[in-house]
C-alpha cells in the first residue's frame, strides 16, 4: 500500500485557498512538504502568474530546495532564501511590508526555527511578518515539530481549523524504542559492545562537549559534526574539531565512513541519512519534538531497511530540575524587562545564566535628557516566549510521564526500558539537576530541594544541610560549589544559595 503524503492529503484543496488565508502543514519528516510546495503549488502559481517566497532555516536546506526549483524551471516563480539572510538585511517595517506584498505565498519551512534559534536575537522579524496580516499574502507554516506553535496560531485564529493539515511520519521501519537511563555518551559506548561491527550508530546529542569527548574516546570509530555556532566562533570550532564542520556549502550528507556519527542538532533538517547499515539512532533530548526531529533523519530504502531508536529516559525529578531552572530564568528575564532590577542587582549573579543563554543582552541606547549613550539590559522576547512554551511542555511531560509521552508520540511502536545500575543513574540525574540551577538564586524551599537531591546523610541517617558538608562532595564529584549571597527580591534583602561552576570561576580569575 502506498504511503500517504502531503500532496495526496491536500488534494485539490489548494485551489480553494483564498488570498490572505494562512495554512499549516503539520507533517512529519519525509512526507513530501517541499515536493508539494514546488511541484504542485509552484506549477499552479506559474500558470496563475503568482509568486512564492520559500524561507529555510539552514543554508544546506536552501540549496536542496533551490536544486528542486531549478529542476522544475520555476526560478521566476519561487524565490528561495534563508531566514538569516532576511534578518541580516535589517529591513525596517515599511521595507518588510513591501517585500511581503511581492508574494502571494510565503513558505515558512521548519517553522520551529523561530523559537529554537531565538538565541540569535533576530527571529522576531519573522513574527513581524506574521503580525502584519496582509490581505493578499498567505503564509504556509511547515514543520514536523512545532505542535505548540501551531496550537498558538489556531488559538489566535491566525489559521482556521479547515486549513490545518496534519500527517504523522510513518515509523514502520523502526523495530522498537529502547529507553535508557544515564548519559547518552555512556550508553553509546555500551551499545557498541553489544552490536556487530558492520552496524552503524547515529548519536544526536544535546551536549556538544560530551559528544566531542565521546568522539575522542572512540577515535577513528567515530565522526563528530557540528556548526561553528556551537562554539564561540568558527576559528575555535576548527581548532576543536578540525574540518568536520557542517556549513551551508556542504553537500547533502547521505552516509558516513565511521561506525558512529556523533552530531549536534545541526543534523535536524536538510540532512537525509540513507544507509542500510544505520541500525541504531540514539538521542538524549528531553523535548518530544526535538526527539522526533532527530530520529527522523534516517530515510528507509525499503521494508527491510530497519533500525532501533534509543532514547534517554527522564524521571520526574530530573524534569522538575529543568523546569525550576527555566522558571527562575523566566522570572529574572521578566523582571529585567519590566525594569525592576537596579544596576547593582543586574551585576549580581542573580542574572547569571541569562546572558549565557542569550536571553538578555547589552544594548546601546541614547539618553536625550542626559545627552549621552547608555548601556541597557534588553530581553530577547522571542526567546523568553520560547522558554515559557518549553516550561509548559515540560509540565505536561512531567504530569503524564516521559515514557507515556514517548508511547503517545510513537504510537504503535514497542517501547522497552533498559535496566541499568541505580546509583549511576541517580548521579546522572543529579548532575542534570545541578546543571540547570547554576547561577540561580535559591531561596529556602529550593535550598531544601537541593539538599534532598544531593541526599548526603551522616552515620545516623540524618540529611546533611550544611554548605560546609555539601561543598566538598559537590566540588569533588561535579565541579560545583554553593555560595551564600545577599540579594534583594521583591524589595527585601534575603540570603540565598547560588550554585557556582568552579571551572567558570577559575576562567574568570
PyMOL commands that set and color helices and strands:
alter all, ss='L'
color gray80, all
select helices_A, chain A and resi 6-10+13-16+33-48+59-71+83-88+93-101+113-116+118-120+124-132+147-155+161-163+184-192+208-221+228-230+234-241+265-267+288-295+316-337+343-346+349-351+381-400+402-409+422-437+444-454+467-478+502-508
alter helices_A, ss='H'
color red, helices_A
select strands_A, chain A and resi 23-27+52-56+78-82+105-109+138-143+164-167+174-180+200-204+222-225+260-263+278-283+307-312+360-367+372-379+415-417+441-442+480-489+492-501
alter strands_A, ss='S'
color yellow, strands_A
deselect
rebuild
show_as cartoon
